[in-house]
Amino acid sequence: DLVSKICDRGVVLEHGNLRFDGPIKEAVKVIRGGD
């Protein structure tokens, strides 16, 4: 993924609440529904 090449870390928010904070590859999985 392009985002993995330019980011080290990802933060996922859901309805204003922190859902995930960590490595970008894991954040992408959370966003795609594979948490």
CNS distance restraints for C-alpha pairs under 8 A (distance, minus, plus):
assign (resid   1 and name CA) (resid   5 and name CA) 6.83 0.50 0.50
assign (resid   2 and name CA) (resid   6 and name CA) 6.68 0.50 0.50
assign (resid   3 and name CA) (resid   7 and name CA) 5.82 0.50 0.50
assign (resid   3 and name CA) (resid  24 and name CA) 7.82 0.50 0.50
assign (resid   4 and name CA) (resid   8 and name CA) 6.77 0.50 0.50
assign (resid   4 and name CA) (resid  24 and name CA) 6.15 0.50 0.50
assign (resid   4 and name CA) (resid  25 and name CA) 6.55 0.50 0.50
assign (resid   7 and name CA) (resid  24 and name CA) 6.56 0.50 0.50
assign (resid   8 and name CA) (resid  23 and name CA) 6.21 0.50 0.50
assign (resid   8 and name CA) (resid  24 and name CA) 5.57 0.50 0.50
assign (resid   9 and name CA) (resid  21 and name CA) 7.44 0.50 0.50
assign (resid   9 and name CA) (resid  22 and name CA) 5.47 0.50 0.50
assign (resid   9 and name CA) (resid  23 and name CA) 4.55 0.50 0.50
assign (resid   9 and name CA) (resid  24 and name CA) 4.43 0.50 0.50
assign (resid   9 and name CA) (resid  27 and name CA) 7.76 0.50 0.50
assign (resid  10 and name CA) (resid  20 and name CA) 7.68 0.50 0.50
assign (resid  10 and name CA) (resid  21 and name CA) 5.85 0.50 0.50
assign (resid  10 and name CA) (resid  22 and name CA) 5.61 0.50 0.50
assign (resid  10 and name CA) (resid  23 and name CA) 5.90 0.50 0.50
assign (resid  10 and name CA) (resid  24 and name CA) 4.54 0.50 0.50
assign (resid  10 and name CA) (resid  25 and name CA) 7.95 0.50 0.50
assign (resid  10 and name CA) (resid  26 and name CA) 7.91 0.50 0.50
assign (resid  10 and name CA) (resid  27 and name CA) 5.29 0.50 0.50
assign (resid  10 and name CA) (resid  28 and name CA) 7.71 0.50 0.50
assign (resid  11 and name CA) (resid  18 and name CA) 7.45 0.50 0.50
assign (resid  11 and name CA) (resid  19 and name CA) 7.68 0.50 0.50
assign (resid  11 and name CA) (resid  20 and name CA) 5.60 0.50 0.50
assign (resid  11 and name CA) (resid  21 and name CA) 4.48 0.50 0.50
assign (resid  11 and name CA) (resid  22 and name CA) 6.67 0.50 0.50
assign (resid  11 and name CA) (resid  27 and name CA) 6.59 0.50 0.50
assign (resid  12 and name CA) (resid  18 and name CA) 6.23 0.50 0.50
assign (resid  12 and name CA) (resid  19 and name CA) 5.44 0.50 0.50
assign (resid  12 and name CA) (resid  20 and name CA) 5.01 0.50 0.50
assign (resid  12 and name CA) (resid  21 and name CA) 6.52 0.50 0.50
assign (resid  12 and name CA) (resid  27 and name CA) 6.58 0.50 0.50
assign (resid  12 and name CA) (resid  30 and name CA) 7.68 0.50 0.50
assign (resid  12 and name CA) (resid  31 and name CA) 7.15 0.50 0.50
assign (resid  13 and name CA) (resid  17 and name CA) 5.32 0.50 0.50
assign (resid  13 and name CA) (resid  18 and name CA) 4.67 0.50 0.50
assign (resid  13 and name CA) (resid  19 and name CA) 5.30 0.50 0.50
assign (resid  13 and name CA) (resid  20 and name CA) 7.07 0.50 0.50
assign (resid  14 and name CA) (resid  18 and name CA) 6.41 0.50 0.50
assign (resid  14 and name CA) (resid  19 and name CA) 6.05 0.50 0.50
assign (resid  20 and name CA) (resid  27 and name CA) 6.57 0.50 0.50
assign (resid  20 and name CA) (resid  30 and name CA) 7.48 0.50 0.50
assign (resid  21 and name CA) (resid  27 and name CA) 7.15 0.50 0.50
assign (resid  22 and name CA) (resid  26 and name CA) 6.96 0.50 0.50
assign (resid  22 and name CA) (resid  27 and name CA) 6.63 0.50 0.50
assign (resid  23 and name CA) (resid  27 and name CA) 6.31 0.50 0.50
assign (resid  24 and name CA) (resid  28 and name CA) 6.15 0.50 0.50
assign (resid  25 and name CA) (resid  29 and name CA) 6.48 0.50 0.50
assign (resid  26 and name CA) (resid  30 and name CA) 6.35 0.50 0.50
assign (resid  27 and name CA) (resid  31 and name CA) 6.24 0.50 0.50
assign (resid  28 and name CA) (resid  32 and name CA) 6.14 0.50 0.50
assign (resid  29 and name CA) (resid  33 and name CA) 6.18 0.50 0.50
assign (resid  29 and name CA) (resid  34 and name CA) 4.93 0.50 0.50
assign (resid  29 and name CA) (resid  35 and name CA) 6.02 0.50 0.50
assign (resid  30 and name CA) (resid  34 and name CA) 5.37 0.50 0.50
assign (resid  30 and name CA) (resid  35 and name CA) 4.67 0.50 0.50
